[in-house]
Amino acid sequence: MLEFKPFDIDSKTYGYRAEENGEKIGECIFSLGGTYAEILSIKTRNSDRLVAEGLVRSALNFAANRSAYMARADIGKVEKEPFITLGFEEKNGFYESDIPSALTGSCGHCSKLPL
């Protein structure tokens, strides 16, 4: 069974660990500051895109439950996926998105369509 487990690093830095049958297969480190969450790193076994997406979604949900509304990741420090899949846009060297849009669907496209 695949599980995403949170852990604390310090009062502003947190992480999620992906485990499958007790074996660590990925990790996401992120920080919170006011209304922003910043994904600092994502590592997965064999560059698994689905595990990476699950880790980022877990981090975004954690952040949103602590009043964060926006999320970003430094383009030079993380892989393009899963951020593009979640609808993040490239701006000033970062992938950026509001958290509700990123969590709405698998590509974020539907959240940007006019009603």
N, C-alpha and C positions, 0 to 999 in steps of 0.2 A: 504494500500500500504506500502511495506517495503522500507525504505529509510536509507541510510548511510550518516551521516552528520559530517563533520570535525569540530574540535574546537582546539584552541591553549591553552596550559597550560603555557609555557614560550617560550623563543627563540629557544630551542632545543627539547622541549617535546610537543607532539601533541596527539590528540585522534580522534577517530571516534565513533559516537554514532549510534546505530541501533534503529530505531523507526518504529513501525507499528501502523498506524492510530493514530499518535501522542503520543503513549505510548512507553517509553524507554524499549527496550527488550535486549539491549546488549551494551558493550563498549569495546574498544581496546585502550590502551595507548602505545605509542611508542616514541622513541627518535631518533634523527638524529645526526650523527657525521661523517663528511667527506663522505667517500663512503659507510659507514655502517648505517643500520637502525636496531634498536634493539626493538623487541616487548617486552614490560615490563609487560603487563597484558591483559587478555581477560576475560570478564565476560559476560555470556548470561543467559537469563531466561531459566530454565529447561535444561541447558547444551546443547543448540541447536547447533548441529554441522554445519548446513548450515549457520546460522547467524554468527557463529564464523569464518567460512571460508570467508564469505563476508566481515567481518570486517578486517581480515588479508589481503585479496586481496586489499581492499581499502587503507589500511595503506601502503602496498608495492607499489601501484601505486603512491600514494602521495610522498613516499620516492624517487622513481625512477625519478619523475618529478623535484626533487631537488638534482639530481646528485648522489644519493645512488645507488650502484650496488650490494652490499651484504646485506643479512639480517640474523639475528639470534635471538634466544629466549632462555633464561635460562631454562633448562630442569626442574629445581626445582620450577619454578615460573609459568609455564603454562601447560595446558593439552597437551597430545601428539597430539590429533587432534585439529586443522586441519593441523598441520605442516607436518605430515607424508603423509597425502592426497595430499599436495601441493609439495611433493618431497624433503622436507628438510631432511638432514642426521644428525645423532647424531655424534658430534665431541666435545671432551673435555668438556662435561657438557652442551653443547648448541645444539639446532637444528640450522643448518646452510644451506643456499642456496644462489646462485646468484639469484637476483630478476627476471631477464628475464626467467630463467628456472622455477621458482615457478609460474609465471603468464602464462606459456604456456598451461597448461592443468590441469585437475583435480587431477592428481597424479604425475606429473612431469616426469613420466616414458618415455613418447614419446620424450622429449627433450634430453634424454640421449642415445637414440638409434643411432648407426652409420648411416651415410648417404649412 
